[in-house]
Amino acid sequence: MSQAIDIEPSTTAFTVRADTHRRKGDDERALADYESALSIKREAFPLMGMIAIYRRQERYDLALLAIEEVMELWSRRDAVIYLIRGHVHRDVGRFEKSLQDFDKALELVPWIESIRADRCVALALVGKAEEGLRDCNQAIEKDPAVATNFLNRGAVYLQLNRPDEAAADFERAFDVDPDDPEALYARGVGRRLKGDAAGGDADIASAKALAPKVGRRLETMGIK
């Protein structure tokens, strides 16, 4: 790809090379290539790559600016960008805005249960936990093989002050995907809720060893 760029620099060539750097975790080189791509032509695809990096780096203001530009560039309403913006708003604690974006995404693709699973937590965090629980249950009924669905319902149970059911869902999330650091972390929270402080602490420490920032999103959701 570098040879192609040397011969004929283009937005596509820079974006493809940037994507490769991003997948390898070389964020700075990826961002430099995305910027080069955008200097040739303002397009959505390099911006989407930059959004992924900004979220990973927790540079949420920059992520939101890039999202707004993508929305201006795309002539159609797209569920993906609403979903991504909903996640960013949730991560910074703007739960009402997060809920609005999940609602818009579901209007466009109501058959995607993962969006409903995200919305269930947003509903709980704005004081509509019973309504959120219905969304969670529907998502799990349609797709019980996704650990995140159980994580999300566990978060809603915590908002409803039903810790035993929350702990059970965190355990089920781990059973579905034992390689997921978030599921391991949540199981630790569940063990603490059940009075097993040592077991909970061990799970949380192991999860942090795998992914040091693992608890941040979960804590925003009330899993702590």
C-alpha positions as CSV (number, residue, x, y, z in Angstrom):
1,M,0.0,0.0,0.0
2,S,2.9,2.4,0.7
3,Q,4.1,1.8,-2.9
4,A,0.6,2.6,-4.2
5,I,0.6,5.8,-2.2
6,D,4.1,6.8,-3.6
7,I,2.9,6.2,-7.1
8,E,-0.5,7.9,-6.8
9,P,-1.6,9.2,-3.4
10,S,-5.4,8.9,-2.9
11,T,-8.0,9.1,-0.2
12,T,-8.6,5.3,-0.5
13,A,-4.9,4.4,-0.4
14,F,-4.3,6.4,2.7
15,T,-7.4,5.1,4.4
16,V,-6.5,1.5,3.7
17,R,-3.0,2.0,5.2
18,A,-4.5,3.9,8.1
19,D,-6.9,1.0,8.8
20,T,-4.0,-1.4,8.9
21,H,-2.1,0.8,11.4
22,R,-5.2,1.1,13.5
23,R,-5.8,-2.7,13.7
24,K,-2.2,-3.0,14.8
25,G,-2.7,-0.4,17.5
26,D,-0.4,2.2,16.0
27,D,-2.8,5.0,16.5
28,E,-0.5,7.9,15.7
29,R,0.5,6.6,12.3
30,A,-3.1,5.7,11.6
31,L,-4.3,9.2,12.5
32,A,-1.6,10.7,10.3
33,D,-2.7,8.7,7.3
34,Y,-6.4,9.5,8.0
35,E,-5.5,13.2,8.0
36,S,-3.7,12.7,4.7
37,A,-6.7,11.0,3.2
38,L,-8.9,13.9,4.4
39,S,-6.5,16.5,3.0
40,I,-7.2,15.0,-0.5
41,K,-11.0,14.7,0.0
42,R,-13.3,14.9,2.9
43,E,-15.0,11.5,3.1
44,A,-16.7,9.5,5.8
45,F,-14.6,6.4,5.8
46,P,-11.4,8.0,7.2
47,L,-13.4,9.9,9.7
48,M,-15.0,6.6,10.9
49,G,-11.5,5.2,11.5
50,M,-10.6,8.3,13.4
51,I,-13.7,8.0,15.5
52,A,-12.7,4.5,16.5
53,I,-9.3,5.7,17.7
54,Y,-10.7,8.7,19.5
55,R,-13.1,6.5,21.4
56,R,-10.3,4.1,22.3
57,Q,-8.2,7.1,23.5
58,E,-11.2,8.5,25.4
59,R,-11.0,11.7,23.4
60,Y,-14.7,12.0,23.2
61,D,-15.0,15.6,22.1
62,L,-13.0,14.9,19.0
63,A,-15.0,11.7,18.4
64,L,-18.3,13.8,18.5
65,L,-16.9,16.4,16.1
66,A,-15.9,13.6,13.6
67,I,-19.4,12.0,14.0
68,E,-21.1,15.3,13.2
69,E,-19.0,15.6,10.0
70,V,-19.9,12.1,9.0
71,M,-23.5,12.9,9.4
72,E,-23.1,16.0,7.2
73,L,-21.2,13.9,4.5
74,W,-23.7,11.1,4.4
75,S,-26.8,12.0,2.4
76,R,-28.9,9.3,4.2
77,R,-29.7,8.6,7.8
78,D,-27.6,5.7,9.0
79,A,-28.3,3.6,12.1
80,V,-24.6,2.9,12.6
81,I,-23.6,6.5,13.2
82,Y,-26.5,7.1,15.6
83,L,-25.5,4.0,17.5
84,I,-21.9,5.1,17.7
85,R,-22.9,8.6,18.9
86,G,-25.2,7.0,21.4
87,H,-22.3,5.0,22.8
88,V,-20.1,8.1,23.1
89,H,-22.9,10.1,24.8
90,R,-23.3,7.2,27.2
91,D,-19.6,6.9,28.0
92,V,-19.5,10.6,29.0
93,G,-22.7,10.3,31.1
94,R,-25.1,12.1,28.7
95,F,-27.8,9.5,29.1
96,E,-30.7,11.4,27.6
97,K,-28.8,12.1,24.4
98,S,-27.6,8.5,24.4
99,L,-31.2,7.4,24.6
100,Q,-32.3,9.7,21.8
101,D,-29.6,8.3,19.5
102,F,-30.5,4.6,20.3
103,D,-34.2,5.5,19.6
104,K,-33.2,6.9,16.2
105,A,-31.1,3.9,15.4
106,L,-33.9,1.5,16.2
107,E,-36.3,3.5,14.1
108,L,-34.1,2.7,11.1
109,V,-33.3,-0.9,11.9
110,P,-35.8,-2.2,14.5
111,W,-34.7,-5.8,13.9
112,I,-31.2,-5.3,15.3
113,E,-31.5,-6.6,18.9
114,S,-28.0,-5.3,19.9
115,I,-29.3,-1.8,19.7
116,R,-32.3,-2.6,21.8
117,A,-29.9,-4.1,24.4
118,D,-28.0,-0.8,24.5
119,R,-31.2,1.2,24.8
120,C,-32.4,-0.9,27.7
121,V,-29.5,0.5,29.8
122,A,-30.0,4.0,28.6
123,L,-33.7,3.8,29.6
124,A,-32.7,2.6,33.1
125,L,-30.2,5.4,33.5
126,V,-32.8,8.0,32.8
127,G,-35.2,6.6,35.4
128,K,-37.2,4.2,33.1
129,A,-35.8,0.9,34.4
130,E,-39.0,-1.1,34.0
131,E,-39.2,-0.1,30.4
132,G,-35.6,-0.8,29.9
133,L,-36.0,-4.3,31.4
134,R,-38.6,-5.1,28.7
135,D,-36.0,-4.1,26.0
136,C,-33.3,-6.3,27.7
137,N,-35.6,-9.3,27.9
138,Q,-36.6,-8.9,24.2
139,A,-32.9,-8.7,23.2
140,I,-32.0,-11.8,25.2
141,E,-35.0,-13.8,23.9
142,K,-33.9,-13.0,20.3
143,D,-30.2,-13.5,20.9
144,P,-29.2,-15.4,24.1
145,A,-25.7,-16.1,22.8
146,V,-24.4,-12.6,23.4
147,A,-22.7,-11.9,26.7
148,T,-23.3,-8.1,26.4
149,N,-27.1,-8.7,26.5
150,F,-26.8,-10.2,30.0
151,L,-24.3,-7.5,31.1
152,N,-26.9,-4.9,30.1
153,R,-29.8,-6.6,31.8
154,G,-27.7,-7.0,35.0
155,A,-27.1,-3.3,34.9
156,V,-30.8,-2.7,34.7
157,Y,-31.4,-5.0,37.6
158,L,-29.0,-3.0,39.7
159,Q,-31.0,0.1,38.9
160,L,-34.1,-1.7,40.1
161,N,-32.3,-2.7,43.3
162,R,-32.5,-6.4,42.4
163,P,-28.9,-7.4,43.1
164,D,-29.4,-11.2,43.2
165,E,-30.8,-11.1,39.6
166,A,-28.0,-8.8,38.6
167,A,-25.4,-11.2,39.9
168,A,-27.0,-14.1,38.1
169,D,-26.9,-12.2,34.8
170,F,-23.3,-11.3,35.3
171,E,-22.5,-15.0,35.9
172,R,-24.4,-15.9,32.7
173,A,-22.5,-13.3,30.7
174,F,-19.3,-14.9,31.8
175,D,-20.6,-18.4,30.9
176,V,-21.5,-17.1,27.4
177,D,-18.1,-15.5,26.8
178,P,-15.4,-16.4,29.4
179,D,-12.8,-14.7,27.3
180,D,-14.5,-11.3,27.6
181,P,-12.8,-9.1,30.2
182,E,-16.0,-7.1,30.8
183,A,-17.9,-10.3,31.5
184,L,-15.2,-11.4,34.0
185,Y,-15.2,-8.0,35.6
186,A,-19.0,-8.0,35.9
187,R,-18.9,-11.5,37.4
188,G,-16.6,-10.1,40.0
189,V,-19.1,-7.4,40.8
190,G,-21.8,-10.0,41.1
191,R,-19.7,-12.1,43.5
192,R,-19.2,-9.1,45.7
193,L,-23.0,-8.5,45.7
194,K,-23.4,-12.1,46.9
195,G,-21.0,-11.6,49.7
196,D,-18.0,-13.2,48.1
197,A,-15.6,-10.3,48.4
198,A,-12.4,-12.3,47.8
199,G,-13.8,-14.1,44.7
200,G,-15.1,-10.8,43.4
201,D,-11.8,-9.0,44.0
202,A,-9.9,-11.8,42.2
203,D,-12.2,-11.6,39.1
204,I,-11.9,-7.9,38.9
205,A,-8.1,-8.0,39.3
206,S,-7.9,-10.6,36.6
207,A,-10.1,-8.6,34.2
208,K,-7.9,-5.5,34.8
209,A,-4.8,-7.5,34.0
210,L,-6.3,-8.4,30.7
211,A,-7.7,-4.9,29.9
212,P,-6.7,-2.1,32.3
213,K,-9.6,0.2,31.4
214,V,-12.2,-2.6,31.5
215,G,-14.3,-1.1,34.3
216,R,-14.8,2.3,32.8
217,R,-17.8,1.6,30.5
218,L,-19.3,-0.7,33.1
219,E,-19.1,1.8,35.8
220,T,-20.8,4.4,33.6
221,M,-23.6,1.8,33.4
222,G,-23.7,1.4,37.1
223,I,-21.9,-1.9,37.3
224,K,-19.5,-1.3,40.2
